[in-house]
């Protein structure tokens, strides 16, 4: 079993931000939970107003190792603007408005095709300053 390691953050102005820290999973060979880096994440999506009924990914990101931008360019047979890729590639999501439901959901897909959905309750009280993509 794998678990997405996420850190939702409430910021000033009733804004939210998510930091993806990696995937944690059971290692059946030793019976322990082992952590991993964001290199194991192919992509991750945020539903910024999750309603418990359906997932609507309104923010999409890629982390992962091994030049995922090059793989994406080959798959879509197009050039990807480096400025756009800088926004989409990383473990720090862009700030978004606090959800009316009080919940967000984050779907993480590993390079092996494992899909994980984590629902997080979020506060409307500011607790953190925004994290820049360069900080991770």
SELOPA-906341 format. One record per residue: residue in one letter; x, z, y of N, C-alpha, C in turn; residue number from 1. Coordinates in steps of 0.05 Angstrom, whole numbers, plus 5000, padded with zeros to 4 digits. Example, Ala and Ser with C-alpha at 12.3 -4.5 7.8 and 13.67 -1.06 7.14 Angstrom:
// residues 2
resn:A, n.east:5264, n.up:5156, n.north:4886, ca.east:5246, ca.up:5156, ca.north:4910, c.east:5264, c.up:5156, c.north:4934, resi:1;
resn:S, n.east:5257, n.up:5142, n.north:4955, ca.east:5273, ca.up:5143, ca.north:4979, c.east:5258, c.up:5157, c.north:5001, resi:2;
END
This chain:
// residues 136
resn:X, n.east:5017, n.up:5000, n.north:4977, ca.east:5000, ca.up:5000, ca.north:5000, c.east:5018, c.up:5000, c.north:5025, resi:1;
resn:X, n.east:5011, n.up:4983, n.north:5044, ca.east:5026, ca.up:4982, ca.north:5069, c.east:5008, c.up:4991, c.north:5092, resi:2;
resn:X, n.east:5021, n.up:5002, n.north:5112, ca.east:5007, ca.up:5012, ca.north:5135, c.east:5021, c.up:5002, c.north:5160, resi:3;
resn:X, n.east:5006, n.up:4992, n.north:5179, ca.east:5017, ca.up:4983, ca.north:5204, c.east:5024, c.up:5007, c.north:5221, resi:4;
resn:X, n.east:5048, n.up:5007, n.north:5232, ca.east:5057, ca.up:5029, ca.north:5249, c.east:5053, c.up:5019, c.north:5278, resi:5;
resn:X, n.east:5033, n.up:5031, n.north:5292, ca.east:5025, ca.up:5022, ca.north:5318, c.east:5025, c.up:5045, c.north:5338, resi:6;
resn:X, n.east:5029, n.up:5039, n.north:5363, ca.east:5027, ca.up:5060, ca.north:5383, c.east:5010, c.up:5050, c.north:5406, resi:7;
resn:X, n.east:4984, n.up:5057, n.north:5406, ca.east:4967, ca.up:5050, ca.north:5428, c.east:4974, c.up:5068, c.north:5452, resi:8;
resn:X, n.east:4973, n.up:5057, n.north:5476, ca.east:4980, ca.up:5072, ca.north:5500, c.east:4959, c.up:5068, c.north:5521, resi:9;
resn:X, n.east:4951, n.up:5090, n.north:5534, ca.east:4933, ca.up:5089, ca.north:5556, c.east:4949, c.up:5092, c.north:5581, resi:10;
resn:X, n.east:4944, n.up:5074, n.north:5600, ca.east:4960, ca.up:5073, ca.north:5625, c.east:4941, c.up:5077, c.north:5649, resi:11;
resn:X, n.east:4953, n.up:5078, n.north:5672, ca.east:4938, ca.up:5081, ca.north:5697, c.east:4920, c.up:5057, c.north:5701, resi:12;
resn:X, n.east:4899, n.up:5061, n.north:5715, ca.east:4880, ca.up:5039, ca.north:5721, c.east:4862, c.up:5032, c.north:5697, resi:13;
resn:X, n.east:4859, n.up:5051, n.north:5678, ca.east:4842, ca.up:5047, ca.north:5655, c.east:4851, c.up:5023, c.north:5638, resi:14;
resn:X, n.east:4877, n.up:5019, n.north:5637, ca.east:4888, ca.up:4997, ca.north:5621, c.east:4899, c.up:5008, c.north:5595, resi:15;
resn:X, n.east:4900, n.up:4990, n.north:5575, ca.east:4911, ca.up:4997, ca.north:5548, c.east:4934, c.up:4978, c.north:5542, resi:16;
resn:X, n.east:4952, n.up:4988, n.north:5525, ca.east:4974, ca.up:4971, ca.north:5515, c.east:4980, c.up:4980, c.north:5487, resi:17;
resn:X, n.east:4988, n.up:4962, n.north:5470, ca.east:4996, ca.up:4968, ca.north:5442, c.east:5025, c.up:4960, c.north:5437, resi:18;
resn:X, n.east:5039, n.up:4978, n.north:5424, ca.east:5066, ca.up:4973, ca.north:5415, c.east:5066, c.up:4972, c.north:5385, resi:19;
resn:X, n.east:5075, n.up:4951, n.north:5373, ca.east:5077, ca.up:4948, ca.north:5344, c.east:5105, c.up:4956, c.north:5335, resi:20;
resn:X, n.east:5106, n.up:4976, n.north:5318, ca.east:5132, ca.up:4988, ca.north:5310, c.east:5142, c.up:4978, c.north:5283, resi:21;
resn:X, n.east:5125, n.up:4965, n.north:5268, ca.east:5133, ca.up:4956, ca.north:5241, c.east:5112, c.up:4961, c.north:5220, resi:22;
resn:X, n.east:5120, n.up:4960, n.north:5195, ca.east:5102, ca.up:4965, ca.north:5172, c.east:5115, c.up:4987, c.north:5156, resi:23;
resn:X, n.east:5099, n.up:5006, n.north:5148, ca.east:5107, ca.up:5027, ca.north:5129, c.east:5093, c.up:5021, c.north:5103, resi:24;
resn:X, n.east:5107, n.up:5025, n.north:5080, ca.east:5095, ca.up:5020, ca.north:5055, c.east:5106, c.up:5037, c.north:5032, resi:25;
resn:X, n.east:5091, n.up:5039, n.north:5011, ca.east:5099, ca.up:5053, ca.north:4987, c.east:5121, c.up:5037, c.north:4973, resi:26;
resn:X, n.east:5142, n.up:5051, n.north:4965, ca.east:5162, ca.up:5039, ca.north:4948, c.east:5158, c.up:5050, c.north:4920, resi:27;
resn:X, n.east:5146, n.up:5034, n.north:4902, ca.east:5139, ca.up:5045, ca.north:4875, c.east:5163, c.up:5051, c.north:4858, resi:28;
resn:X, n.east:5186, n.up:5040, n.north:4866, ca.east:5211, ca.up:5046, ca.north:4850, c.east:5220, c.up:5074, c.north:4854, resi:29;
resn:X, n.east:5216, n.up:5086, n.north:4877, ca.east:5225, ca.up:5113, ca.north:4882, c.east:5203, c.up:5132, c.north:4890, resi:30;
resn:X, n.east:5178, n.up:5122, n.north:4892, ca.east:5155, ca.up:5139, ca.north:4898, c.east:5156, c.up:5150, c.north:4927, resi:31;
resn:X, n.east:5167, n.up:5135, n.north:4945, ca.east:5169, ca.up:5144, ca.north:4973, c.east:5157, c.up:5123, c.north:4991, resi:32;
resn:X, n.east:5150, n.up:5132, n.north:5016, ca.east:5141, ca.up:5113, ca.north:5036, c.east:5166, c.up:5105, c.north:5051, resi:33;
resn:X, n.east:5169, n.up:5079, n.north:5055, ca.east:5193, ca.up:5069, ca.north:5069, c.east:5183, c.up:5054, c.north:5094, resi:34;
resn:X, n.east:5198, n.up:5057, n.north:5115, ca.east:5191, ca.up:5043, ca.north:5140, c.east:5206, c.up:5016, c.north:5141, resi:35;
resn:X, n.east:5196, n.up:4999, n.north:5158, ca.east:5209, ca.up:4974, ca.north:5162, c.east:5207, c.up:4967, c.north:5191, resi:36;
resn:X, n.east:5222, n.up:4947, n.north:5199, ca.east:5222, ca.up:4938, ca.north:5227, c.east:5200, c.up:4917, c.north:5232, resi:37;
resn:X, n.east:5199, n.up:4909, n.north:5256, ca.east:5180, ca.up:4887, ca.north:5263, c.east:5188, c.up:4861, c.north:5251, resi:38;
resn:X, n.east:5212, n.up:4859, n.north:5240, ca.east:5221, ca.up:4834, ca.north:5227, c.east:5203, c.up:4827, c.north:5203, resi:39;
resn:X, n.east:5189, n.up:4847, n.north:5192, ca.east:5171, ca.up:4842, ca.north:5169, c.east:5144, c.up:4832, c.north:5177, resi:40;
resn:X, n.east:5139, n.up:4831, n.north:5204, ca.east:5112, ca.up:4823, ca.north:5214, c.east:5114, c.up:4794, c.north:5222, resi:41;
resn:X, n.east:5097, n.up:4777, n.north:5210, ca.east:5096, ca.up:4749, ca.north:5218, c.east:5080, c.up:4746, c.north:5244, resi:42;
resn:X, n.east:5057, n.up:4760, n.north:5246, ca.east:5041, ca.up:4759, ca.north:5270, c.east:5023, c.up:4783, c.north:5271, resi:43;
resn:X, n.east:5013, n.up:4789, n.north:5295, ca.east:4994, ca.up:4811, ca.north:5298, c.east:4975, c.up:4805, c.north:5321, resi:44;
resn:X, n.east:4951, n.up:4815, n.north:5318, ca.east:4929, ca.up:4808, ca.north:5336, c.east:4915, c.up:4834, c.north:5345, resi:45;
resn:X, n.east:4905, n.up:4834, n.north:5370, ca.east:4891, ca.up:4857, ca.north:5381, c.east:4862, c.up:4849, c.north:5387, resi:46;
resn:X, n.east:4843, n.up:4865, n.north:5376, ca.east:4815, ca.up:4863, ca.north:5385, c.east:4812, c.up:4886, c.north:5405, resi:47;
resn:X, n.east:4811, n.up:4879, n.north:5430, ca.east:4812, ca.up:4899, ca.north:5451, c.east:4786, c.up:4913, c.north:5457, resi:48;
resn:X, n.east:4765, n.up:4908, n.north:5441, ca.east:4739, ca.up:4922, ca.north:5444, c.east:4725, c.up:4921, c.north:5417, resi:49;
resn:X, n.east:4737, n.up:4933, n.north:5397, ca.east:4728, ca.up:4932, ca.north:5369, c.east:4701, c.up:4946, c.north:5366, resi:50;
resn:X, n.east:4682, n.up:4932, n.north:5352, ca.east:4655, ca.up:4943, ca.north:5349, c.east:4648, c.up:4951, c.north:5321, resi:51;
resn:X, n.east:4667, n.up:4954, n.north:5303, ca.east:4664, ca.up:4962, ca.north:5275, c.east:4650, c.up:4941, c.north:5258, resi:52;
resn:X, n.east:4642, n.up:4918, n.north:5270, ca.east:4628, ca.up:4898, ca.north:5255, c.east:4645, c.up:4874, c.north:5248, resi:53;
resn:X, n.east:4659, n.up:4864, n.north:5268, ca.east:4676, ca.up:4841, ca.north:5263, c.east:4700, c.up:4842, c.north:5281, resi:54;
resn:X, n.east:4721, n.up:4830, n.north:5271, ca.east:4747, ca.up:4830, ca.north:5286, c.east:4748, c.up:4805, c.north:5302, resi:55;
resn:X, n.east:4753, n.up:4808, n.north:5328, ca.east:4757, ca.up:4785, ca.north:5346, c.east:4784, c.up:4788, c.north:5359, resi:56;
resn:X, n.east:4804, n.up:4774, n.north:5350, ca.east:4831, ca.up:4776, ca.north:5360, c.east:4833, c.up:4761, c.north:5387, resi:57;
resn:X, n.east:4834, n.up:4776, n.north:5409, ca.east:4836, ca.up:4764, ca.north:5435, c.east:4865, c.up:4763, c.north:5446, resi:58;
resn:X, n.east:4883, n.up:4777, n.north:5432, ca.east:4911, ca.up:4775, ca.north:5439, c.east:4926, c.up:4770, c.north:5413, resi:59;
resn:X, n.east:4945, n.up:4751, n.north:5414, ca.east:4960, ca.up:4744, ca.north:5390, c.east:4990, c.up:4745, c.north:5396, resi:60;
resn:X, n.east:5005, n.up:4755, n.north:5377, ca.east:5034, ca.up:4758, ca.north:5381, c.east:5049, c.up:4751, c.north:5355, resi:61;
resn:X, n.east:5074, n.up:4745, n.north:5357, ca.east:5091, ca.up:4741, ca.north:5334, c.east:5116, c.up:4758, c.north:5338, resi:62;
resn:X, n.east:5126, n.up:4769, n.north:5317, ca.east:5152, ca.up:4783, ca.north:5319, c.east:5170, c.up:4770, c.north:5298, resi:63;
resn:X, n.east:5176, n.up:4783, n.north:5277, ca.east:5190, ca.up:4771, ca.north:5255, c.east:5217, c.up:4759, c.north:5261, resi:64;
resn:X, n.east:5233, n.up:4756, n.north:5240, ca.east:5260, ca.up:4745, ca.north:5242, c.east:5259, c.up:4716, c.north:5234, resi:65;
resn:X, n.east:5283, n.up:4704, n.north:5233, ca.east:5286, ca.up:4677, ca.north:5223, c.east:5273, c.up:4655, c.north:5240, resi:66;
resn:X, n.east:5275, n.up:4658, n.north:5266, ca.east:5266, ca.up:4638, ca.north:5286, c.east:5238, c.up:4628, c.north:5281, resi:67;
resn:X, n.east:5218, n.up:4646, n.north:5284, ca.east:5190, ca.up:4638, ca.north:5280, c.east:5181, c.up:4617, c.north:5300, resi:68;
resn:X, n.east:5193, n.up:4616, n.north:5324, ca.east:5186, ca.up:4595, ca.north:5343, c.east:5193, c.up:4568, c.north:5333, resi:69;
resn:X, n.east:5215, n.up:4565, n.north:5320, ca.east:5223, ca.up:4539, ca.north:5309, c.east:5204, c.up:4531, c.north:5286, resi:70;
resn:X, n.east:5196, n.up:4550, n.north:5270, ca.east:5177, ca.up:4544, ca.north:5248, c.east:5150, c.up:4536, c.north:5259, resi:71;
resn:X, n.east:5141, n.up:4549, n.north:5280, ca.east:5116, ca.up:4542, ca.north:5293, c.east:5117, c.up:4514, c.north:5305, resi:72;
resn:X, n.east:5139, n.up:4508, n.north:5318, ca.east:5143, ca.up:4482, ca.north:5330, c.east:5141, c.up:4460, c.north:5309, resi:73;
resn:X, n.east:5153, n.up:4465, n.north:5286, ca.east:5152, ca.up:4445, ca.north:5264, c.east:5124, c.up:4443, c.north:5253, resi:74;
resn:X, n.east:5110, n.up:4466, n.north:5251, ca.east:5083, ca.up:4465, ca.north:5239, c.east:5063, c.up:4451, c.north:5257, resi:75;
resn:X, n.east:5065, n.up:4454, n.north:5283, ca.east:5046, ca.up:4441, ca.north:5301, c.east:5057, c.up:4415, c.north:5312, resi:76;
resn:X, n.east:5081, n.up:4409, n.north:5305, ca.east:5094, ca.up:4384, ca.north:5314, c.east:5093, c.up:4381, c.north:5344, resi:77;
resn:X, n.east:5101, n.up:4402, n.north:5358, ca.east:5101, ca.up:4402, ca.north:5387, c.east:5122, c.up:4421, c.north:5398, resi:78;
resn:X, n.east:5130, n.up:4416, n.north:5422, ca.east:5149, ca.up:4434, ca.north:5436, c.east:5133, c.up:4459, c.north:5446, resi:79;
resn:X, n.east:5146, n.up:4482, n.north:5446, ca.east:5134, ca.up:4506, ca.north:5456, c.east:5149, c.up:4514, c.north:5481, resi:80;
resn:X, n.east:5135, n.up:4517, n.north:5503, ca.east:5147, ca.up:4525, ca.north:5528, c.east:5160, c.up:4553, c.north:5524, resi:81;
resn:X, n.east:5185, n.up:4556, n.north:5532, ca.east:5200, ca.up:4581, ca.north:5528, c.east:5187, c.up:4604, c.north:5543, resi:82;
resn:X, n.east:5175, n.up:4599, n.north:5567, ca.east:5162, ca.up:4620, ca.north:5582, c.east:5137, c.up:4630, c.north:5568, resi:83;
resn:X, n.east:5122, n.up:4612, n.north:5555, ca.east:5099, ca.up:4620, ca.north:5540, c.east:5107, c.up:4635, c.north:5515, resi:84;
resn:X, n.east:5128, n.up:4626, n.north:5502, ca.east:5137, ca.up:4639, ca.north:5477, c.east:5147, c.up:4667, c.north:5484, resi:85;
resn:X, n.east:5159, n.up:4672, n.north:5507, ca.east:5168, ca.up:4698, ca.north:5515, c.east:5145, c.up:4718, c.north:5516, resi:86;
resn:X, n.east:5121, n.up:4708, n.north:5523, ca.east:5097, ca.up:4725, ca.north:5525, c.east:5086, c.up:4731, c.north:5497, resi:87;
resn:X, n.east:5087, n.up:4711, n.north:5479, ca.east:5075, ca.up:4713, ca.north:5453, c.east:5093, c.up:4726, c.north:5432, resi:88;
resn:X, n.east:5119, n.up:4726, n.north:5437, ca.east:5138, ca.up:4737, ca.north:5417, c.east:5147, c.up:4764, c.north:5425, resi:89;
resn:X, n.east:5140, n.up:4784, n.north:5410, ca.east:5149, ca.up:4811, ca.north:5415, c.east:5131, c.up:4832, c.north:5403, resi:90;
resn:X, n.east:5140, n.up:4857, n.north:5405, ca.east:5127, ca.up:4879, ca.north:5393, c.east:5110, c.up:4895, c.north:5414, resi:91;
resn:X, n.east:5111, n.up:4886, n.north:5439, ca.east:5096, ca.up:4899, ca.north:5460, c.east:5074, c.up:4881, c.north:5470, resi:92;
resn:X, n.east:5049, n.up:4889, n.north:5467, ca.east:5027, ca.up:4873, ca.north:5476, c.east:5023, c.up:4875, c.north:5506, resi:93;
resn:X, n.east:5010, n.up:4855, n.north:5517, ca.east:5004, ca.up:4855, ca.north:5546, c.east:4983, c.up:4875, c.north:5552, resi:94;
resn:X, n.east:4983, n.up:4889, n.north:5575, ca.east:4962, ca.up:4908, ca.north:5581, c.east:4935, c.up:4894, c.north:5583, resi:95;
resn:X, n.east:4914, n.up:4909, n.north:5575, ca.east:4886, ca.up:4898, ca.north:5575, c.east:4868, c.up:4921, c.north:5584, resi:96;
resn:X, n.east:4844, n.up:4913, n.north:5592, ca.east:4824, ca.up:4933, ca.north:5601, c.east:4816, c.up:4952, c.north:5578, resi:97;
resn:X, n.east:4811, n.up:4977, n.north:5585, ca.east:4802, ca.up:4996, ca.north:5564, c.east:4775, c.up:4986, c.north:5552, resi:98;
resn:X, n.east:4772, n.up:4990, n.north:5526, ca.east:4748, ca.up:4980, ca.north:5512, c.east:4723, c.up:4997, c.north:5519, resi:99;
resn:X, n.east:4701, n.up:4983, n.north:5520, ca.east:4675, ca.up:4997, ca.north:5525, c.east:4667, c.up:5014, c.north:5500, resi:100;
resn:X, n.east:4677, n.up:5006, n.north:5477, ca.east:4670, ca.up:5019, ca.north:5452, c.east:4688, c.up:5044, c.north:5447, resi:101;
resn:X, n.east:4710, n.up:5046, n.north:5462, ca.east:4729, ca.up:5068, ca.north:5457, c.east:4747, c.up:5063, c.north:5434, resi:102;
resn:X, n.east:4746, n.up:5039, n.north:5422, ca.east:4763, ca.up:5033, ca.north:5399, c.east:4775, c.up:5005, c.north:5402, resi:103;
resn:X, n.east:4799, n.up:5003, n.north:5392, ca.east:4812, ca.up:4977, ca.north:5389, c.east:4819, c.up:4973, c.north:5360, resi:104;
resn:X, n.east:4824, n.up:4949, n.north:5352, ca.east:4833, ca.up:4943, ca.north:5324, c.east:4856, c.up:4925, c.north:5326, resi:105;
resn:X, n.east:4876, n.up:4929, n.north:5309, ca.east:4900, ca.up:4912, ca.north:5308, c.east:4903, c.up:4902, c.north:5280, resi:106;
resn:X, n.east:4904, n.up:4875, n.north:5277, ca.east:4909, ca.up:4863, ca.north:5251, c.east:4938, c.up:4854, c.north:5250, resi:107;
resn:X, n.east:4951, n.up:4862, n.north:5229, ca.east:4980, ca.up:4855, ca.north:5225, c.east:4981, c.up:4839, c.north:5200, resi:108;
resn:X, n.east:4996, n.up:4816, n.north:5201, ca.east:5000, ca.up:4800, ca.north:5177, c.east:5030, c.up:4798, c.north:5172, resi:109;
resn:X, n.east:5038, n.up:4806, n.north:5148, ca.east:5066, ca.up:4806, ca.north:5140, c.east:5075, c.up:4778, c.north:5132, resi:110;
resn:X, n.east:5100, n.up:4774, n.north:5128, ca.east:5111, ca.up:4748, ca.north:5119, c.east:5102, c.up:4742, c.north:5091, resi:111;
resn:X, n.east:5093, n.up:4762, n.north:5076, ca.east:5084, ca.up:4758, ca.north:5049, c.east:5054, c.up:4753, c.north:5048, resi:112;
resn:X, n.east:5040, n.up:4752, n.north:5071, ca.east:5012, ca.up:4746, ca.north:5072, c.east:4994, c.up:4771, c.north:5071, resi:113;
resn:X, n.east:5006, n.up:4795, n.north:5070, ca.east:4990, ca.up:4819, ca.north:5070, c.east:4977, c.up:4822, c.north:5097, resi:114;
resn:X, n.east:4950, n.up:4827, n.north:5097, ca.east:4936, ca.up:4831, ca.north:5122, c.east:4928, c.up:4861, c.north:5123, resi:115;
resn:X, n.east:4934, n.up:4873, n.north:5145, ca.east:4928, ca.up:4901, ca.north:5150, c.east:4912, c.up:4904, c.north:5175, resi:116;
resn:X, n.east:4891, n.up:4920, n.north:5174, ca.east:4874, ca.up:4924, ca.north:5198, c.east:4875, c.up:4954, c.north:5204, resi:117;
resn:X, n.east:4882, n.up:4961, n.north:5228, ca.east:4883, ca.up:4989, ca.north:5236, c.east:4865, c.up:4992, c.north:5261, resi:118;
resn:X, n.east:4846, n.up:5011, n.north:5259, ca.east:4828, ca.up:5017, ca.north:5281, c.east:4838, c.up:5042, c.north:5295, resi:119;
resn:X, n.east:4840, n.up:5041, n.north:5321, ca.east:4850, ca.up:5064, ca.north:5337, c.east:4830, c.up:5072, c.north:5358, resi:120;
resn:X, n.east:4825, n.up:5098, n.north:5360, ca.east:4809, ca.up:5109, ca.north:5382, c.east:4828, c.up:5110, c.north:5406, resi:121;
resn:X, n.east:4818, n.up:5103, n.north:5429, ca.east:4834, ca.up:5104, ca.north:5453, c.east:4821, c.up:5120, c.north:5474, resi:122;
resn:X, n.east:4838, n.up:5132, n.north:5491, ca.east:4828, ca.up:5150, ca.north:5512, c.east:4827, c.up:5134, c.north:5538, resi:123;
resn:X, n.east:4811, n.up:5143, n.north:5557, ca.east:4810, ca.up:5130, ca.north:5583, c.east:4828, c.up:5145, c.north:5603, resi:124;
resn:X, n.east:4841, n.up:5167, n.north:5593, ca.east:4859, ca.up:5182, ca.north:5610, c.east:4887, c.up:5170, c.north:5609, resi:125;
resn:X, n.east:4900, n.up:5164, n.north:5632, ca.east:4927, ca.up:5152, ca.north:5632, c.east:4947, c.up:5171, c.north:5620, resi:126;
resn:X, n.east:4962, n.up:5162, n.north:5601, ca.east:4982, ca.up:5178, ca.north:5588, c.east:5010, c.up:5166, c.north:5590, resi:127;
resn:X, n.east:5013, n.up:5140, n.north:5593, ca.east:5038, ca.up:5127, ca.north:5592, c.east:5041, c.up:5107, c.north:5615, resi:128;
resn:X, n.east:5066, n.up:5102, n.north:5621, ca.east:5073, ca.up:5079, ca.north:5639, c.east:5074, c.up:5055, c.north:5621, resi:129;
resn:X, n.east:5069, n.up:5031, n.north:5633, ca.east:5071, ca.up:5006, ca.north:5616, c.east:5099, c.up:5003, c.north:5605, resi:130;
resn:X, n.east:5100, n.up:4991, n.north:5582, ca.east:5126, ca.up:4985, ca.north:5569, c.east:5131, c.up:4955, c.north:5573, resi:131;
resn:X, n.east:5154, n.up:4948, n.north:5582, ca.east:5161, ca.up:4920, ca.north:5585, c.east:5171, c.up:4909, c.north:5558, resi:132;
resn:X, n.east:5167, n.up:4883, n.north:5555, ca.east:5177, ca.up:4870, ca.north:5530, c.east:5207, c.up:4873, c.north:5526, resi:133;
resn:X, n.east:5221, n.up:4875, n.north:5548, ca.east:5250, ca.up:4878, ca.north:5547, c.east:5259, c.up:4905, c.north:5536, resi:134;
resn:X, n.east:5241, n.up:4925, n.north:5537, ca.east:5247, ca.up:4952, ca.north:5529, c.east:5248, c.up:4955, c.north:5499, resi:135;
resn:X, n.east:5238, n.up:4936, n.north:5483, ca.east:5238, ca.up:4939, ca.north:5454, c.east:5260, c.up:4924, c.north:5442, resi:136;
END
